[in-house]
Amino acid sequence: MINRSKTSDWANTIFCQFNDIKLFNEILDLANILDCEVVEGKRNWTDILTTPAFILIVDRNLVGEENWELFLESIEDSEIEIPCIIIDENDNFNSPQLESINYIPLTKENIPEIVNKINSAYIIAQEIFEIDQWDE
């Protein structure tokens, strides 16, 4: 399911901001299996900052330098580490070495690795969501 608006169900939302139809279709296939939503970020918009999701897959060229810096500031201040997969190879962006940020250049050969990381992040998000439900 594609959702072009923001959703509040972070544990079932995959955030995407890139332009690659092959990767996007693979993510949609996985989302259908997992019964997740895929939210597409708009170019140079703050969607990366305002969309709750269990994983982010981004091309920083589409996020924009200013929004990327705001995102990095927001994760520095956060207690929660949301996995982020960066698929671009642009060395002009700030590229911190954080456990939650994975750099996987977008190639045909790397698409299965990206999809596997999304699946792993989903499993972890579901475990966290269950724990949060018990705490309420």
N, C-alpha and C positions, 0 to 999 in steps of 0.2 A: 504494500500500500504506500502510495506517495502522499505526503502531506506537505503542502507548500506553506502552511501556516505553522505557527509555533504550537507545540503540544506541551502538556505539563507532565506526562507520564515518562519521566526520564529513564526508567528501567526498561522501557520497551521502545526507545527512540534511538535511531542512528542518524547522526548529523553529517551531511555531506556538503562540501563546497569545492567542487572541481568540475572539469569539463572532459570527461572520458566516458563514452557510452558503454564500452565493454566492461569497465569496472563498475559503473553504475548498474548495469543489468545484472552482474554477478551479485552485487549487494542487494538488489531488489529480490533476486531469487532466494537469497539467504533470509531476508526479512520476511518473505512469505512463509518459509519453513518455520521460522521462529515466531511468527505472528507479531512482527514489529512494524513500526512506522519508520519511514525514511523521510527526513526533512532536508530540503535543499536550501542552502544559504544563497542569498543574492550577492552578486559581485559588489565588493566595497561597502557592504552593509554590516551592521553590528550583530548579525544573526549568531555568530559564533559565541557572542557574549550573552545572548538572551534565550538561547534554545537549550532547555534541559535535555541531556542525552547521556547514554551510557558510554558512547564512544564518538569521537570526531574524526572524520577523514577529510583532510583539507589540502588544497593547493594554496599556499600563502599568497601567491600572485593574485588570486581571486579574493582572498580575505582582505588584502590591502595592508600596507605597512603599518598605518596608524592603528587599525583594528587588531592586527597581530600583536603590537606592543601592548595595547589595552588588555588583550587576552592573557599575555604573559604576566602582566601586573596582577590580573585577577586570580591566576592560579598560584602566584606567590603568596597571596593573602588567604587562600582557601585551605581548609583542613582536608578536603576531599580531592583526591587525584583522579580526574577523569582521563582515561586513555585518549591520546591524540595521535593519529597517524598522519605524518606529513609526507605527501607524495611528490612534492616538487624538489628540484635540486638547485634552488636559487640561493646562492651564498650571500646575497645582499641583505637577507633577513637575519635578525637575531635568532640564533639557534642554540638554546640552552640544552645542556645534557642532563635531562631529568628522566627519572625512571618511567614517568607516565607518557613521555613523548618518544615515539618511534619514528625514525626516518627510513622510509621504504620508497625508493624511487619508483615511479610508475613505469613499469615495463610489463609486457605480456606475461613474462615469467614470474613476476612478483604478485600478480593478481591473486593466485591461490593463497599466498602468505598473508596478504591483506585480509582476505575473507576469513581465514583461520583465526587471525587476531580478533576480528569482530566477533566471531563465534565464541572465543574464549572470554572476551570482555562481557558478552551477554550472560554467560554462565555465572560469572562473578557478580554481575549486577543483580541477577535474580536471587543469589544468595544474600546479598546485602539488603535487597528489598524485603525478603522474608524476615530477616533479623529486625529490620525497622518496623515491620508490621507487628511483631511480637512485643516490641517496646512500647507500642501505643496503648 
